[in-house]
Amino acid sequence: MKNVLMISFFAPPANAVATHRIAGFARFLTEFGWKPTLLTAKPQYYQAIDNELLSVIPPEVQIYRTDMIGRKYSHSGTPAGNLQKKPSLIKKCLVPAIKTVIRHIAFPDEYVGWVPYACKETQRILAKGQWDAIYTTGGPFSSMEIGYRLKKHTRLPWVVDFRDPWAHNPYWKGPHYHQKLNERLESKTVNACDRVIVTTQSIEKLYRDCYPAIPAEKFVTITNGYDPDLFENLNIAETSGNKFILTHAGWFYGPRKPDYLLKALRLMLDTHPEIPPSDILVRFIGNIPPELSILIAQLGLQNNIELAGVISHKQTLSYLKQSSVLVLIGGSEEKNEHLFIPAKLFEYMLTQRPILGLVNPGEATEIIRKGNMGESVLPTNIPGISDKIYKMYVAHKNNQNVYHPDKEFISRFNRRELSRQLAAEFTKLCP
């Protein structure tokens, strides 16, 4: 059994999308000859926690947690560990201002305060045994500085995992003068490491084009995925009548927003007055933008919307299984949107529920099409979205099984299979 030190700021119990990828790898790598040890941050530095996620990682996986220079959160002890107190008016004004200052000063991101603590801890970890490889994942990309220093110190094979593009991320909203610095750090990382893992083939092509002097085989795609075991023993609440429930799970940011979905729902109800409005419920799981409630009221959809907020992962999966249709919302901007596959798509596909993808043409639409999982439509096409909702509503009310997901196709995204692929890359570098 070979040993790999895995470095990730986010890990269980962090209630964040980045948590699930590292947790899945840590869970399954031992089946393929690699024993992981995890270095991460202490839970008080996570904005939201879900203690149930701790059970995903086997007890034999050793986890080291460090402090950092940064904000601490006081968690309530609820399953999702959200902050329960409403912020005061002073905090509402002060916190955004502080975040803006930090965004301009902290580089490469606001988690740079973790680097000195993590680097110090790695020295203690490395002294305890024999190591064969180093793995770092980002964002946050401060973890890459930790990996770079370890690579220089140990000369061990170093695998970096870019869950999103770094210097070429269209969603990045930092100060413009950080861009050149990001490009330098990314170049330093890509040249120093031994393998670059990315999550889509489009991102792999992007990096191959950006670094033509680097051998193409250095860049490898390992997608996000799902863990079928997490869907066992879920408590699925009964729904009243034959209600048509559309559920979106995930965070809204940048051009990813629910505006077009809500406007399309309003159009569908206006176009088909024979549909009782009480038949339809749209549930949002995750962060709720402040302006969303205003839009809901303007459209007169207050009785059709449920804002579940940030909840535990297990409760999220239960809601997904309870739903009639699962909604995937991509960015409304066409440029570079094809690079991304929203991570939630992979858990959607395992529910066997129809998927409505509001996404631009790209790998996400291809997965939905190849897997025969549902419908795709441009995210800004309000009439098109309205028509798709109506089509899926009619199929639901008539108990028609329109979609027949390809189970063999879906199986390639099992986290056990993805962990096998990662282990294979480790083994190539350390045979």
N, C-alpha and C positions, 0 to 999 in steps of 0.2 A: 504494500500500500504506500503510495507516494503522498506527500503533504503539500498542500497549497494554502497560502495565507491570502484570504479574501478580504478586501478593504472596501467598505461601503458606508457612507454616512447614514443612510436609511437602512434599517433592518427591523424585524419585529422587536418591539410592539408598535413601531411607527405606522400609523394609519395613512399610508401614502402609496401611490401606485408603484413607486420605485421599490418598495419593500418586497413585492411578490416575486420579482425576478431573482433577487439574491436569495430569498428564502427557498425558492424552488431548487436552485442550484445547490445550496447548502444541504438540502434534504436528500437529493438523489445522487450526488457525485460519488459517494462511497460505493455505490453499486457498480461503478465503472473504474474502480482502482485508485480513486483520489480521495484522501481524507481532508475535508476543509476545516480551517480554523478562521473564525470571523472576527474582524476588528471593526467596531462601529462606535457611535456616540451613545451617551447615556440618555435614557428616555425623557428626562426633563428638558431636553433640547428639541424635542419633537412637538410640533404644534398640536397634533392630535394623536392619541394612542388607541390601540385595540389589543388588549392583553390576550385575547383568544388567538391571535396570530403567533404567539410564542410557541404554541403546540405544533406548529408546522415544522419547526426545526428539531431534529432528533436530539435527545439529551446528550448523546455522545459527541455532538459538535460543540467544541469549546468556543465561547463568545467572550471577547474582551470589550469593555465599554469605557470610554474616556470622557473627560470634561472637554470644554471648549470655551473660547472667549465669544460669548454670544448670549442671546436672550434665553432665559429659562421660562418654562411654562408650568403653571400649577394645575395639574389635571384633577378632574373631579372624581375619578373612580368609576364613572359610568362606563359601559362597555366600549364606547368609542373614545372616552376620555376627553371630551370637548370642554372648552372653557364655558362655564354656565352663566357667569355674570355678564350683564350687558355693560359695555365700556361707557365710561363717563364722556361728557362732551369734550372735556380737555383731552382725554385719550384719543377720541375720534379725530381730533385735529392734530395732536402731537405725534401719534404713532406713524401716520403716513409721512409726515415731515422727516421723522427720524429714519424711516425706511429709505426715503429718497437720498438722504445724506450718506447712509451706509452703502447704498447702491453705487454712489459715485466714488466712495473711498475704497470699499472692499474689493479686492481683486484676487482671483478671477470671479469670485462670487461672495455672498454674505457668509459662507461657511468656512472662509479662510482661517477663522479663529480656531478651527479644529486641527489644522495642520501641525502646529508644534506639539500638541498633546498626543496626537496619533503617532507622529514620528518618534517621540520619546517612548511610547508604549511598544512600538514595533521592535525597538532594540531589546526590550525585555522579552518579548515573545520569541524573537529569533534566537536568543541565547538559550532557550529552553529545549531546543530539539533540532532535528535535521529537516531542512526545507528544500523543496524541489521547484516551486514556482510561486509567483506573485500574481494576484489578480486585483485590479481596481476597476470600479464602475462609476460612471457619472452621466448626468449631473446629480449633485453638484460636482463641478470639475476640479474643485480643490483637492479631491482625492487623488487626482493625477500627479500633483506635486509630491504627495506622499510616495506614490509608486515610483516616480522618477528618482527620488532620493534613495529609495531602497534598491533600485536597479543599479545605481552608481556604486552603492556600498557593497552589495552582495553579488552582483553579476548574474543573479538568477534569471531564468526566463520570466518575462513580464508580459502579461496579457491585459490589455485595456478593453473595456466594454463601454462603448458610447451608446447609451440607450437612445439618445437624440444627437443630432449633429452639434458640434461645439461652436467653432467660429463661424459656421455657415447655417446657423439655426434661424429661420425666418421669424420665430416667435421671440427671439431675444430682444429685450427692451432696455438694455443697459446704455450708459453714456457712450457717445460715438467714439470718444478717444480710447475706450477700452477695446474697440474692435481690432486694431492693429496688434495690441498686446495679446489678445486672445489668439490671433492668428500665429503669433510667435510661439506662444505656449503650446498650442495645438501641434504646430510643426515640430517643436522640441519633443513632445510626447510621442508623436507618430514615428519619428525617426529613431527614438531611443528604445521603444518597446519592441517586442518580438512578434506580437500579433494584435490586430485591431478587430474587435468584434463589433458588429453593428446589427441593428434590428430589422432592417429591410434591405432588399436588393437595390433599391433606388439610392439609399444612403451609401451602400457599398460602391456603387458606380460613381456617386458624387466624390467620394474620397479617392477612388482610383484616378479620377480626372484631375483632382486637385493636387495629387502627388504622383505624377507620371513617372518620376525617377525611381519610385519605390516598387519592388516586385508586386504584381497584382495579387499573388497568393497570400500576401501579408494581411489582406482585408477579407474577412469572412462574415457571412450573415448567419446569425442565430436569432430567430424571431422571438417575440414574447410568446407566451402560451398559457395553458391552464393546468390545474391539478385536479383530476377527477375525484380524488378522495375527499376534497373539501366540499363536494356536493352531497356527501352521504349524511344521513341523519339530520336533514334540515326540517325545521318546522314550517310548513307551508300553510299560511292562513287562508281560510275559506273566504271567497268573495261573494258578495250578495248578488243574486241573480246571475246574469250572463254578461257582467260588465266588461267592457272593452278597455283594457289597461295598457297604456303605452308607458314604458319605463326607460328613463335615461339615467345611467350611472356614470359618474365621472365629474371632473372639475371643468368649469368654464374659465377660459382665459384667452386673451388676445382676440383673434377672429373666431374662436370657437364659442358660440353663444346660441341660446335657444330661440332668438327672436323670430326667425323664419318658420320654425316649427309651430310656434304659437299662432302666428299670423295665418299659417296654412290651416290649422285646426279651426280658427275662426271662419275662414273662407269655406271650409268643408261643411261646417254646421249651417252657415248661411245658404249654401248651395243646395243642401239636402235637409230642408226643414222637417222632413218626415222622421229624421233621426232624433230621438229624445236626448237632449243634452246630458241627462243623468246617466245615459248609457256609457259615457266616455270619461275616463280619468287619465290624466297625464301625471306621472310621478317623477320628480327629480330627486336623485340621490347625489349628495356631494355639496360643494360650496354653492351658496345661493347669492348671486350678484345683487347688490342693493336695488338696482334699477329693475330687476325682474318683477318684483311685486307691483311696481307702477305699470309696467306693460300689461301684466295680467289683468289689472283693474281697467285699464284703457280698452282692452279687448273684451271685457265682460266675461272673463273665463274663471272667475274666482271659484265657482263651484265645480270646475273641471280639473283643478290643479292641486296636487299634493306636494308640499315641499318637505321632504324627509330629512334634508340636511345631511351632515356627516354622521354616519352610523357604522356599526361594526361590519366587518367583512362578511361574517356569517349571516347577519341580517340582510345585507345587500344581496347575497346569493339567494336567500329565501324570497325576497321581493322579485328577483329576476325569474325564478321558477313560477311565481304566482302570476306573472304578466302574460298578456296576450301577444304583445309585440315589444321588442327591445329596440330602442332608438340609439343610433350611433351618429354623433354630430361631429363633423370635421370642420376645418377652418373655412370661412367664407371667401378667403382670398385664394385665387387659383395658383399663384406663383409659389412653387416649392411645396405645395400641399401634398403632391403625389409622394413625397418622401416618407410620409408618416402612415403608420397603421395604428389607430388608437388601441391601446393595450386592452381596453375592456372588450374589444371584439372577440378575443379568444375565450373569455369566460361566457360571453353571449352564446357562442357557437355550441357550447356543451349543453346548454339548457334545452336544446331542440325547439326553442321558440323562434318564430319568424323575426328576422332582423330588418329594420328600415334604416338604411344607411344614407344619411344626408352628407355625402362626401363627394369631392371632385374625383374624376377618373384617376385611378392609380391602383396600388396593390390592395388597398382595402376593398375597392369595388370588385377586383378580380377574385379575392377570397370569397366574397359573398356570392359571386356568380359561379365560380368553380365548385363551391360547396353546396350550391342550390339552397342557400339559407334564407333568402328573402329578396328584398328590392333595394335598388340604389337610385338616387336622384340627386341632382346638383343641389348643394346646400342653400342656394339663394332662389331656387325655382319654386316660389310659393304655390302657383297653380299645380305644378308637378307633384309637390309634396302632398297637397290636398287630395289629388287624385289617388296617390298611393295609399294614404290613410283610409280613404273611402273603400278602395279595393280590399284592403286587409280587414277593414271593419265588416264588410259584407261576408267575406270568407269566414270570419270568426262567428258571426251570428248564424251562419248556415252550417257551422261545424265542418267546414271544408278544409281538408288537409292539402293545401295548395303546394307546400314546399316539402321536399323530401331530402333532408341533409345527407350528404355523402359522408358516412361514418369513417370510411377508410381515409378520405382526404382530411377530415378533421383530426384523425389520430396523429398526424405528423406534428401537431402543435402541442402534444402532451409534454409536460415539463420533464418527465422522465426521459423521453426521446431527446429533448433539447439539451438536457444535462449530459446525455451520452455524447452529443456532438461537441459540447464544451470540453469534456474529458478527452475526447479524441484530439482536440487541438493542444491541450496540455501535453498529451503523450507524444505528439509529433515534436514538440520542443524539448521534451525530456523523456526520451525513449528508455 
